[in-house]
């Protein structure tokens, strides 16, 4: 999942598992969107493979807004 690439670490296995599930869900959404792009149904590609891809929405919002 890019733990080394993005210097990720988690408190325990449960937290890591939760982040992995979030990453996989986001990966699936991005793949669906990118297939829509390939069919001409969307105007841009999504790149879901960054340091934010494993964050649950509340954590993402916190990082986005610096809270």
GIZI-V339792 format. One record per residue. N is the residue number from 0. D_FIRST is the distance of its C-alpha to the first C-alpha in whole Angstrom. Layout:
BEGIN
n=N d_first=D_FIRST
n=N d_first=D_FIRST
END
This chain:
BEGIN
n=0 d_first=0
n=1 d_first=4
n=2 d_first=6
n=3 d_first=8
n=4 d_first=9
n=5 d_first=9
n=6 d_first=11
n=7 d_first=9
n=8 d_first=11
n=9 d_first=13
n=10 d_first=16
n=11 d_first=16
n=12 d_first=14
n=13 d_first=15
n=14 d_first=14
n=15 d_first=10
n=16 d_first=11
n=17 d_first=13
n=18 d_first=10
n=19 d_first=8
n=20 d_first=11
n=21 d_first=11
n=22 d_first=8
n=23 d_first=9
n=24 d_first=13
n=25 d_first=12
n=26 d_first=11
n=27 d_first=14
n=28 d_first=16
n=29 d_first=15
n=30 d_first=16
n=31 d_first=19
n=32 d_first=20
n=33 d_first=20
n=34 d_first=22
n=35 d_first=24
n=36 d_first=24
n=37 d_first=25
n=38 d_first=28
n=39 d_first=29
n=40 d_first=29
n=41 d_first=26
n=42 d_first=27
n=43 d_first=24
n=44 d_first=20
n=45 d_first=17
n=46 d_first=14
n=47 d_first=11
n=48 d_first=9
n=49 d_first=10
n=50 d_first=10
n=51 d_first=11
n=52 d_first=9
n=53 d_first=8
n=54 d_first=12
n=55 d_first=15
n=56 d_first=18
n=57 d_first=20
n=58 d_first=17
n=59 d_first=17
n=60 d_first=21
n=61 d_first=21
n=62 d_first=19
n=63 d_first=21
n=64 d_first=24
n=65 d_first=24
n=66 d_first=25
END
